[in-house]
Amino acid sequence: MALELEAQGVVKRYGALLANDHVDLAVERGEIHAVMGENGAGKSTLMSILYGLQQPDEGRILLRGAEVRFRSALDAIAAGMGMVHQAFKLFNSLSVWENIVYAQEPVSGPFIDRRAARRRVADLAQRHRLGVDPDASVGALSVGVRQRIEILKALYRDAKILILDEPTAVLTPQERDGLFDVMRHLAAEGRTILFVTHKLHEVMAITGRVTVLRDGRVVAKMKTSETSPREIIRAMTGRNVSLNVEKAPARLGAPLLEAIDLTVGSGRKPAVDRANLSVRAGEIVGIAGVAGNGQSELVEALVGLRSPASGAVRVAGRDVTKTNVAERRAAGIAYVPEDRALVGSALPASAADNLAMGFQRNPPVARGFLIDPAAMASRAQALIAKFGVKIAGARAAVGSLSGGNLQKVVVARELSHEAPVLIAEQPTRGLDVGATEFIHGQLVAERDKGRAVLLISAELSEILALSDRILVMYEGKILAEVPQAKANEETLGLLMAGRIPAAA
């Protein structure tokens, strides 16, 4: 088949860091091509160069055989490229059609032709099997529908090449399967799709070929039909990684974390609506749900970042509803937040400073009323070594770290508290398979030490692998509790969409 897009010898440096080291990539017209690699392998840098967001220091980009030099994403769009980012670029206050035609509106004289815009969007959605209501307000739509809008934005501009960056990160299984149907339809039309993901089962299900990067270099080019998940993992990491989570049967103790009729927000539709949950010593309770269904607000109320409208929170039997974050930590809560950069760490500060947070008043970090810098640095070095954080040293700023290594810093700090309760919110979002394996092992180890672990994750494979019991949230309510033995992807996916399975 004809080559649609090529990268030849692409090099990108950031000071001493070589993010892309003479990368070659060749993508055929009409194929779905996966790009995989660990965090920091250079995938995002390469996609940014292909889409004109960054300029290569060396190398060439060829589009349908002709060299191109994109000065910005606008040049790439004009050449027939589109990119759907993991964080959607939509105006929630505008309608679907307004988002799709934005900056390229059909006009009638000096005015926007609203009727023509609606008609074009409706026709485009029907032709590409991307069902949307052109007049719906984007802010009221599900994540899966908003993703369709992002794809329609690119198709409205007649994109022949689509870059999809972690497109299934927040989708239900049913929404994911619907996206795959759309991807196959677009490929059959002759459009080319670059699929950037960490999810091996999706790569095996939807792609024709895969290019693997490690440490900025291309280390493997494979036909998906002729390889296996284990081979891809070995190419990504250079080692064997277990795909299964090994854990013994749970040994349950007393309830250590409880929410009783907890409501967050007010009005007819609160963010959390009379939620009840209990996590016992020695178990992992998973909360599944599509993003935006109250999980974040529930967690913030549990850890003290948000005051509930009503209800109670208990830690080891003690009512902590009216206490602040510091008091709840003292009562026995450790917290791995969803946003490791904004909430979980201080990016300009050093690893030693970040790892000392919460310990600054206690020995050995504190000596009387003063902090002991040597003790703080020694403690940080020990945690860096234990958790395998790739960093120049304890005094290096954590803002320089890849997402996976920053997550390890946050997890290392929170686990070192040895608190009775651990709340882990999206602990492996965006992490590569090696970092995910490591963090899964740490969560199981905490459970086996008799701690109560509350896991909130949009990754159903993670929920299914780790949880002893599973709660599903939908529109602020805990819709169902599913024993691990009866849980499967289809059942949880239906519950996440607000539908009760027939057998339930």
N, C-alpha and C positions, 0 to 999 in steps of 0.2 A: 504493500500500500504506500501511497504518497506520504511523505513527511509533512506534517502541519507546522510543527514548532520544534526548534532545536536550540540548545545551549552548547556552545563549543568552547572549552577551556576557560570557563567563567571563574574569575578570581575576585574575591571581595575581602578586604582587610579592614579591621578596626584596630588601629594601633598595632600592637604585637599579635593580636588575635587574627588568625586566618580562618574566617567563617566559611568561605567557599574556596576550595583548593583545586583549581583546574577541573571544574565540574563539566561533564558532558551529559546531555539529556536529549533524547530523540523521541518525539511523540508523533504517532501516526494519525492521519485524519480518520475520524470516526471511532477512535478507541477510548476506553476508560483506563487511564494509566495512573497507578498508585505511586506516590512518593512517600517513602517511609524512612524513619531514622529516630534515634534517641533524642531527648531534649538537648539542644545545643549542637545537633549534627549538621545544621546549615539549611534545613528545609525552608524555614520562613524567609531567610535571607535570599535564597534562590527564587522563591515565589515573588518576593518583592522586586527583584531584578527583572524577572520575566514580565511583571505587570507595570514596570516603569516607576515604581515607588522609590527605587534606589538605582544607582548607576554602578556597573561593574568596573573594577580597576583594570581588569584584563578580560579578554575573551569576546565572543560574538554571540548575538541572538539572531537567529534566522526564522523568518515567518514565511512559510510556503516557499522556501528556498532562497529568499532574498534577505540580506542583512537589514536589520532595523535598529534604530537607536531611539528608544523612547525617553523623552525628557521628563515625562510625568505619566500618571495613570490616564490622563485625558488622551495622550497619544496612543496608548495601548487600546483604549476603548474605541478610538477612531479607526484603529487597525483591525477591529473585530474581536477584541478580548474582553472578558468579563470576569470579575472575581467576587465570590460570595464569602465574606469574612465570617469568622466564628462569632464575633460581636456584630450584630446586624447594624446597618447604617440606614435606619429608617426614622421618619418623623411620626411619632406616635399620635400626634394631634391631627394629622392629615388623613385623608381617605386612602384607600388602596390605589385608586387610579391616579391621585395626586402624587403619591410616592413614586409610582412607576414612570410617569411621564415627566417628572421634575427636571427642569432645565432643557427639556426637549418637547415642550408642549405644542400640540397642534394649535394653530391660530386661525382666526377669522377676522381679517383686518387687524386692528390693534388689540383685540381681545383673545383670550384663550378660548378655543372651541371645546367647551366642556362635553358636549354631546359626542363629538368625534373622539375625544380622549377616552371616554367611557367605552365607546364601541370598539376602539382599537384594543383596549385592555381586555375586554370580554372576549373578543375574537382570538387574541393571542393566548389567553388562558385556555380557551376551548381547544385550540389547535395543538397545544403542547400538554394537554391533560393536566393542567394545573388549576384546578377549580378554586376560584376566589370570587367574592362579591366585590365588584369595583367600587361600590359606595360605602363599604364597611369602614369603620374607623380602625386604623392599624393598632392603636393602643388596646383595643378590646379583643384582639385576635390571639389565638394560640401560637405557640412558638413554631409549630409545624407550618401553619398558614403563613406566618411572617417569613419563613424561609422560602416558601414558594414565591412570595412577593420579590424577594431579593433575586431569585432566578429570573423572574419575569422582567425585572429591571434590566438585567443583562440582555435578555432575548429581545426586549423592546428596542435596544440599541444594536440588534442583529449580531450578537456575539457568536462567533464561530468556535471560539475556544473559551471554556469555562474552567476557572480555578476554584475548587471547592475546598475550603480550609476547615477541617474538622466539622463537616456539615451535620453529623449525626449526634453531636455531643449532648444536645438537650432534647432529643426526640424520643417519643415512645416507640416501641418496636413496630407498631402499625404505621406510624408516621415515617419511620425509617424505610420500611418496605415500600411505602408509597413513593418516597424519594428515589429509591432504586428503580422503580418502574419508570419514573420520569427520566432518570439518567440513561436507562436503556433506550427509551424512545428518542432522546436527543442524539445519542450515539448512532442509532439506526438512520437518523436524518443526515448523518455526516458531520455532526458537531463533535468536537474533541473535548474530553474532560480530563483535567488533572485533579486527582483525588488525594488530598493530603490527610492522613489519618494515622492513629495509633492502633486501630482496632483490626486485628488480624482476621477475624472471621468475616468482616465486611470486605476486606481486600480479596479474600478467597471467593466471596460470593459474587462480586460485582465487576472486578477488574480483569483485563486481559494480560497486562504486564505490570511489573513493579520495578522501580529503581530505588535502591537502598543507599542512604548516605550514612557515613560514620566519620566523625571528626572532620567534617567539611569535605570529605572525598566520597566519590561514588565507589562503593565496594562490591556491589552486585547489581546485575540486570537480569531479571528472571521472567519467564512466562509463568503466569499464575497457575495454569493447568499442569505445569511440569515441576512445581515445587510444593512445599508444605509450610504450615505456620512455623514449625521448629527450624526449618532452614532459613526462613526470613528472620526469625529472632536471632539466630546465630550470626547472620550477616550484620544485623543491626548492632549487636552487643559484643560480638567476638567470643561469646560463651554460651553455654546451655542455660536456659532459664525455664523454670517450672511454670507450666500453664495452669496448674491446679493449686488450690489452697488446701493445705493439709491441716486438719484440726480434729482434735479428739471431741467426744461428746461433751456438751456443756455440763458443768457442775455448779448448780444454781445455789445462790445464797439469798440473803435478805434483800428487799428493794433498796437501792441506793439513790436512784433518781426517780422522782415522780412529778407528774403534772396533773392537777385535779381541776377539771372544768376550766381550763385556761383559755381566756379570750384576749386577743390582741387587736386593737382598733375598735372602732365603734360604727354605728349606723346599721343599715340593713344587711350589709355584707362585710363583716370584720375579716381582717387578714387571717386570723386564727379563730375558729368558732368552737368554743367549749371542748377543747382537746383534752383527752385523758390518756396518759401513758405511764408505764412503769418499766424501769430497767433494773434487773436484779444483778447482784454480784455474780460474776462468772459467765455472763452472756453478752452477746452482741445483738442489739435490736436495730434493725435497719428501717429507715424511712425512705420509701420510694415515692416518686412523684415528678411530674413535669415541672420545670422551673416556673416559679410564680404562683404556686398553689399554697403558699403559707409556710413552707419549710423554713425559709430564712427568718421570718418573723417569729416562728416558734422557737428556733434556736436562740435568737437574740433575747427573747423573754426568759429562757432557761438560764442563760449565762449572765443576765443582768444588764444587757445593753439596751433593753427596751422594757418599759413598765407595762404590765398587762392591765387591761380594763377590768378584768375580774379573774377569779380563780386563784390557785396557789401552786407554788413550786417547793418541793421538799428535797433535801439532800441528806441521805442517811437518817431519815425520819425528822429532820429539823426543818421548820418552815423558814425559807429564805426569801420569800416573795418580796419583802420590802427592803432587802439588802442590796448593796451595790456590787459591782464586778469584783472588787478586791475582797470583799467579805465573802462572796460566793467561792472565790478561789481558795480562801482560807478554810471554807467549809468543806472543800474537797472536789472542786470542779476544775479539770483541765480542758482546754478548748483549742482545737485546730480549726481556724476559721476558713470559710470558703475563699475569701480574698486574701491570699498570703502576702500580697504587696501592700495593700492599703490598711488592712486590719491586723494581719499577723506579724508584721515586721516594721522596723524603721529603716527604710532603704539607705539613707545616707550614713547610718551608724554601722559600726564594725560588727563582725560575727560575734566577737566577745561581748559587746554591749547587748546585742540581740539575745544571745543565749543566757545572759545574766538577768533578763527581765523577769521579775517575780521572785528573784533570789537576792536582790540587792540589799535587803535588810537582814539577811540571815548568814551565819557562818557557812562555808569558809569565805564566801564573797565579801561579806561585811566583817570588819574588825572593829567592834564597838560602833561608833557613829560614822565610821569611814569605810569606804570601799577599798579592798586590797586588790590593786591592779594585777599583781602577780598571780594571786589565787584565781581571779576572774579569767585571766588568760590561760592558766593551766587547765581550769575546768572546761573552757571552750575548746581547747586542743583535744581533750579527751573525748568530748562529744563529736567533734569533727571527725576524728578517727573512727569512732564507734559507728557513726551513721554514714560514713563514706562520702562526706561533703567535699566536692572538688572546688577548692578555694585556695588562693595564694597564701593565706595565713589567717590567724584569729583576728588580726587587726585590719584585714581587708573589709571594705564596705560590702554589705550583702546585696546592695543594688547592682553590683557587677555580676551577680550569679544568674545562671539559667533558671527557668521556672522549677525544674526538678530539684536542683540543689538548694534553692531558696525554700522549697517545701520541706526538704530534709532538715534544714535549720529550724523551721517552725515546729516540726514533729519532734525533733530531738529535744527542744526546750520544753515542750508540753509533756512529753513522756517522762522527762527527768524530774518532774514534780511528783511523780508516783502518787497521783491523786486517786481517790476511790472511784471517781467518775471521769470518764473521758468522752467528750463530745467531739466527733470528727465530721466536719462538714465538707463534702466534696474533696476528700483527702488526696485523691489521685487525678483530679481533673487536669487534662492536658499533659499528663506525665507519660513518659515512655514505659515500655514493658519492664525494663529492669528496675526502674524506680518504683513502679507499681508493685512488683513482686516484693520488694523490700518493705514497703509501707504496709502491705497486706500482712506480712509476717509479723511486723511490730504490733499491729492491731490484735492479731490472734494471741500473741504473747501477753498482751495486757489483759485480755479476757481470761487467759489461763492462770494469771496471777490473782484472779478473784476480783478483778475490777469490772465495773459496769460500763459498757461501751455503747454509746448511741451513735450510729452511723447514718449520715444523710448523704445520699448519692443519687445522681441522675443516671448512673451506669447500672443497668439491671444485672449485668454479669457480675458486678462487684457486690451488689446487694445479695444476689443468690449465693455467691461463693462464701461470703463472710457471715451472714446473719443466721442467728438461731431462731429468731422470729422476725416477721416483716409487717410493718404498718404502711398503709398507702394513704397519702394525703391528696385530696381533691377539693379545690375551692375552699381552702381553709379548714376543712373537716378531716378527721381521721376516718376515712371511709370504710376501712376494713383492716382486720388483722389476719395474716396468713401464716400458718406454721411453715417452717422451712421445708418440711417433708412434702407439703402439698403445693409449694410455690413453683411456678414456671413462668417463662417469659410471656407467654400468651395471656395467662390469667392476670399477671401484674400489669401488663400493657393495657388491658381492657379497663382495669380498675383505675389506672392512671388517667385514662380518658373519661372517667366518670361513669363507666358502664359496669354493671354487676354481671359477672359470667353466669350462665345458666345453671352451672353445677354448684355455684356458691350458695 
